[in-house]
Amino acid sequence: MIDKIKIAGQIGRSAGYVFYALGAGARITGKAVRVVSDAVLNKPIYKVELYSNSGTCEKTLNSQTIKQVEHLLESMDTYGVKQIIIEKEA
């Protein structure tokens, strides 16, 4: 009886490792496909400058896609950003 439980536990652990590896592979593939599609479709790229409440430039981000810019705009209050300047890169 105990041997069957140990075997079942080992099978479950093995299945967990397999699904973890498949998930990691899918994430890597998804990122690669996104990078290639952005390059092929020639999506616009932006330079973003983040300014704090004191008016100083806290960070400059280059080569940002529209999705990344949208994420910054949605989360600017979380990071204490008061102003964002967005410039389209050539």
C-alpha positions in Angstrom: 0.0 0.0 0.0 2.7 2.4 1.0 4.7 1.5 -2.2 1.7 2.4 -4.3 1.5 5.8 -2.6 5.2 6.5 -3.2 4.9 5.5 -6.8 1.9 7.8 -7.2 3.8 10.6 -5.6 6.8 10.1 -7.9 4.5 10.1 -10.9 2.8 13.3 -9.8 6.2 15.0 -9.2 7.4 13.9 -12.6 4.2 15.2 -14.2 4.8 18.5 -12.4 8.3 18.8 -13.8 7.1 18.0 -17.3 4.3 20.7 -17.2 6.7 23.2 -15.7 9.2 22.6 -18.5 6.4 22.9 -21.1 5.2 26.2 -19.6 8.7 27.6 -19.5 9.2 26.6 -23.1 5.9 28.2 -24.1 6.9 31.5 -22.4 10.2 31.6 -24.2 8.6 30.8 -27.5 6.0 33.5 -26.9 8.6 36.1 -26.2 10.6 35.1 -29.3 7.5 35.2 -31.5 6.6 38.7 -30.2 10.1 40.1 -30.9 10.1 38.6 -34.4 6.6 39.8 -35.2 7.4 43.4 -33.9 10.5 43.4 -36.2 8.6 42.0 -39.2 5.6 44.1 -38.9 7.8 47.2 -38.3 5.8 48.4 -35.3 6.6 51.9 -34.0 9.1 52.2 -31.3 9.0 54.9 -28.7 11.5 56.7 -26.3 9.8 57.3 -22.9 11.0 59.7 -20.2 9.6 59.3 -16.7 9.4 62.4 -14.4 8.8 62.3 -10.7 6.7 64.8 -8.7 9.8 67.0 -8.2 10.2 67.4 -11.9 13.4 65.5 -12.3 13.8 62.9 -15.0 13.9 59.6 -13.1 14.4 57.2 -16.0 14.6 57.1 -19.8 13.4 54.0 -21.6 14.4 53.4 -25.2 12.9 51.0 -27.8 9.5 50.7 -26.1 6.5 49.2 -27.9 3.0 50.6 -27.7 2.1 47.8 -25.3 4.9 48.8 -23.0 3.9 52.4 -23.1 0.3 51.6 -22.3 1.5 49.6 -19.3 3.6 52.6 -18.1 0.6 54.9 -18.5 -1.6 52.5 -16.5 0.9 52.1 -13.6 2.4 55.6 -13.4 0.6 56.3 -10.0 2.1 53.2 -8.5 5.7 54.3 -9.2 5.2 58.0 -8.3 5.5 59.2 -11.8 3.8 62.5 -12.5 4.7 63.1 -16.1 5.7 60.9 -19.1 7.1 62.3 -22.3 6.8 59.9 -25.3 8.8 60.5 -28.5 8.5 58.3 -31.6 11.9 56.9 -32.5 12.9 56.9 -36.2 
